[in-house]
């Protein structure tokens, strides 16, 4: 790209200035190719903070934001139940769209989003999955190079404190896209599909809901088989008793909450003493915890098993997994610690670059609408399989993109 002074800027509007926006905003600020020009939300406090921080216009509805001719692309970061409706509104106004995961709550909604993007000739990008990150892109390059032979199996597992983080009412309703399968499934599924070629044949899964303080599933595990026979397993336990970061020597007790704090949160959820609305607002833009949670990371910080978890790719002649700053490649030649494509950086930066290149440079989108729909199909299949206790065959899968 050209220097910041000569680069064509992409004018961006954000709908929903919640925790997701707090997470992506630091990356938007660091990329000169983006200009934040507008935001929409129903929370007056976050609108005021956004307006003061960025000098941007603010609106109390997506319709008003989409009527702003300065907005070229809309970042949809509203609650899951609104993803489809808000994406379609933006598309119908001729705005390009990035939608947070999950793409939608149902396959029918996802299909309507794709139809709207085609009808209005806009770019639809399904964002916020770990598959945008340098670890995954580098791992994919090694697999596709064939230096370790063919891919034989994939395994990913996560132990997090996701269920202890503050939640709004819709996040505690599975019919509105709440719970670990909807909210965290896309991270692992999208990554496995990208590494495995995209075409998942079938799913056998289960979900778990065993903490009375949360009326949503906090666990899932599944076995998926690709069309070429490659197997993959995935698991996420979000109850926070044990954290996967403890499995890496440099991880220790690294977490949003300490072990003592996690125990106190469980108690407050059970006795009803936690003010979740206040805790949630603390993490939004301008909140007391925004900087601590989303702005404390420095460039070059070590990798930790976050919401994606620990990922191992097994090939004929070796295994690949994340290292502190790159990837470990275990082969007959020993263990090599190799650097990452592009030098690392958060997966959210990858979303922004893909959006910019698609809209401004007219490059192909890798995380397309059909790709997002296929990832959603696997999420839904895990829940369907858990309910019916049987293997679920899939019919909406698409191949992984050729480009890295």
N, C-alpha and C positions, 0 to 999 in steps of 0.2 A: 504494500500500500504506500501511497505518497506520504509526505510529511503532513502533520496535523494541520498546518496552515493551508495546504492545498487540497487536502482530502475532501471528497464529497461526503457531507455528514448525512446520516439517516436520522430523520426526526421521529422520535418515539413517544408514544403515550402509554401510560400504565393504567390498567383498570384493576382495582383492588390493591390498596397499599397496605397489605397485611404482612405477615411474617415472611411469606415467599418474596415479596418485594424488598423487604429489608435485607434478604439474603443476596438478591441479584443486584441491588443498587450499587454496592461497592465496585462491582465489576464494570457496570455501566459508566461509572465515574472515571475509571482508569483507561477506557478505550476512547480515544479522541474522535473516532469515526461516528460516535453516537451523540445526539443532542436530545436531552429530555425536555420536551416542550409542553407536556400536559399530563394530568393524572385525574382519575375519577374514583371516588369512594363515598361512602355514606357516613364516615367518621370525620367530623369537623376538625378534630385535633390533628389528625395525620395530614389532612389537606392543608392546614395552615403551616405545619412543619415543612411539608413538601414544597409549598409555594415560597416560603422563606429561604429554604436551603438551595433550591434550584432556579428560582426566579421564573418558574413555569406557571402556566395557567392551570386552574383546578376546577373540577366540575363535580356535581353530586349525582350524575348518572352517566352511563356509558353512551347513551344516545347523544347527549350534549357533547361529550368528548369526540365522538365520531363525526359530528357536524363541524368540527374544527378543521379547516382546510390545511392547517400547518402539520397535522398529524399524518404521517405516512404509514406507520406500522403500529399495531396495538399489542401490548404484552398483557395477556389475560391471566391474572393472578387472583381471581375471585374464588369463592368456595366451589368445590367440585360440581355441585348441582347446577351451577351457572356456566360452566365451561362451554357447553354446547351453545346455549342461547346467546351468550356474549360474543363468542367467536363468530356466530352467524350474523349478528348485528354488525360487527366490525366488517365482515366480508361484504355484506350488502351495502355498506358505505364505501366500498372500494379500498379498504385498508388491509394491508398485509397483517398476518396474525401469527403470534407465537402463543401457544396455549400450554399452561403448566400440566403436569401429570396429576391424575390420569387424564387422558384426552377427554373423556366423557364418562358417564356412569353406565351407559348402555351402548350396545353396538349400533342400534338404530340412531341414537344421537350422533355417534361418530360418523355414520354414513351421511347424515344430513349436513354435517360440517364439511365433509369432503365435497358434496354436491354444491354447497354454497361457494366454496373456494374455486371450483371449476367454472360455475356459472358467472362469477364475478371476476374471473381471471386474476386472482390474487394468490400470493404465496402463503401456504399454511404449513407451519412448522410445529411439530410436537416436541415440546421442550422439557427441560429439567429432568433428565435422567443421567446416571453416571456414565452412560456409554459415550458421552461427549468428551470425557476426560482423557488425558494423555496416557494414563496407565492402560486404558482399554484400547486406545488407538495403537499404542506400541505393541501390546499383546496380539492384536489382530494382525499387524504386519508380520510378526514372527510366525504366527500360525499359517498365514497365507503364503509366506516365502517357501514353506516346505522344508526348511532346514532341520526340523525335528520330525519330519515325516507327517503323516496325516493326523488330523485331530481325532482323538479317541474318546474323550470324555471331558465334561465341565462340571465343576462343583463350586457353589458359593453359599456361604452361610453368614448370618449377621446376628449378633447379640447387642441390643441397644437399649436406651432408656426412652424410646419413642413414646411409649404409653404414659410416661410420667410428665411429658411436656404439656403446657397448658393448651386446652382445647375449647373451641366454641361449640355451641349446641349442634350445628350441622356436622361437625367433625365426629360427634358421638352417635351418629345415626348411619348405619351401614347402607340404608336405602338412598342416602344422599352422598354416598361415596366415602363414608368414614371407615376407619379401621386400617390395620396394617396391610391386608391384601390389596386394597385399592390404593393406599397412599405410598406404600413402600414396594409393593410387587413390581411396579414399572421399572424401578432402578435395576433390580436383578434380572427381570425378564428381558428387558431391552438389551442389556449387556450380553446375556446368554444368546439371544437371537442374533446379535451382531457378530459374535465370535463363532457361532455355530452355523451361520449361513442363512438364518432367518426363517426357514421353513420347518416349523414345529408340526409334527404329525399328531401327537396326542399328549394328554396330560392326566396324571393321577395325583390328586392332592388332598390335603386336609387342612382345616383351620382350627384354631384354638381360642377359647374365650373363657378364662378361668379366674379373673380378678374382678370381684364385685364392685370395685370402684370405677370400672370402665365397662359400659354396656356395648362394647364393640370387640371384634376379634383382635387380639394382640399377638397372634402367632399364625404362621402358615408354614407348611413344608410341601414339596411336590417333586415328583419325578416327571421329567418331560423327555420325549424322544423326538429327534429330528427325522425328517423324511429319509435321510441317508442312513439312519440307524444309530447316529451318535446320541448317547445318553447324557442327561444333565440333571443334577439335583440342586435344589435351592431351599433355603430356610431363613426365616426371620423371626426372632423372638424379641419383642419390644418391651418386655416387662422390667428390665433393668436390674435384675439381681446380679447377673454376671455380664460383663462387657467384653466383646471380642478384642478390644484394644489391649486387654491384659495378656493376650496371647503373643504379642510382639514385644521384644525386649525393650524397645524405646517407648512403649505405650503406657505402661503402668496404669494408674487410675484416671487417665485422661478422660474427662466426661464433662458434660454441661453441669452435672450435679455430682457431688461426692456420694460415697456409699451411705453416709449418715443422712445427707439431704434426701436421697432417694427413699430411704425408709420413712422419713418424716412426711414426704409427699404422699406415699401410699396411705399412711395413717390419716392424713387430712382429707384424702379422697374418700376414704371409708366413713369418716365421721362427718363429712360435709362441711368442714371448716375452711377449705381452700377457696380463695377468691380467684377463680380461673380467668374471669374477664380482666381483672387487674393485672394478673400475671401475663396474660396474652398481650395486653396493651403495652406492657413494659418492653416487649420484644419488637413492637412495631417501630416505624421510623419516628425518631425523637423520643422513644421510650427509654427508661433508665437502664435497660439491659441490652439495647440495640448494639452499642459499641462492644460490649463485653462478648456477646454471642456471635455477632456477624462481622466485626471489624478488628478483631484482635490478631488475626492471622498475618504473618509476614511472608513475603516471597521466599520460596525455597524451604518452607517448613516441611518437616518429615510427614510422610503418609501415615495415616492411621485407619484402621478398619472402621469406617463411618457407617452410614446407612446402607451402603452397598454390601459391606462386610468383607470377608476374606475369600478371595477367588483363586482357584487353581485350575489351570488348563493342562490336561494330560494329552500328550502326543505320543506317537510311536516310539520316539527316541528321547523323550524327556518331558519335564514338567515346567510350567511357567507360573510364577506368583509375584505379588507385589513385594518390593523391598522398601527400605526406609526412604529412598529418594528415586528409585527406579523400578526395575524388575529383576528378580532372580530367574535365571535360566539354568535348570538342573539337567545335565546331559552326561554322556559318557566322557566328556572332556572336563567334567567337574562342574562347579557352580560359578556362573558369571553374573555380576551385578551390572546391568546395562542401563544407560541413560534413557530418558523418555523422549518421544517424538515432540519436537517443539519446546523441549526444556521443562515440561511440566505445566503447572497452573491448574486452577480449579475447572471442573467440568462446566460450570456456568459460563465461563469465558468462551468455551467452545460453542455454546448455544448462540451467543451474541455474534461471534464471527460467522457462523453458518447463516444467520439471519442477514447480516450485512452483505455477505457475498451473494446470497440469493436475490436480494432486492436490488442492490446497487450494481453488482457485477453480473447479474443474471446467471449465476452458477446453479447447478442442480442442487435441490435440497435432498439431504440423505434421510433426515427424520421427517418424512412426508406424512400426509394424512393417512394413506393406506398402511404405512409402516406403524403409525401410532395405533390405528385400529387393530392391527395384528397383535401388538403387545397387549392392548386391552382385552382381546379375545382370550389370551392365555390367563390373564388375571381373573376374568370371569369364569374360565374353565376350572381353575383351582377351587373356586367357591362352589361351582356346580358339582364338581367331583366329590368335594367334601360332603355335600348334601346327599348325593345319590350313591356315594361309596362305590364308584366305578370309574373306569377310564373314559375320558371325554375326547372324542375325535374333533379335530379343528378343520375349518373350511375357509378362513379369511387370511391365511398367511401369505406373505410376499417375500421374495428373496432379499437378502442383505444387499445394500448398494455396493457397487464395485469400488467406488472411491473410498479412500481411508479418511 
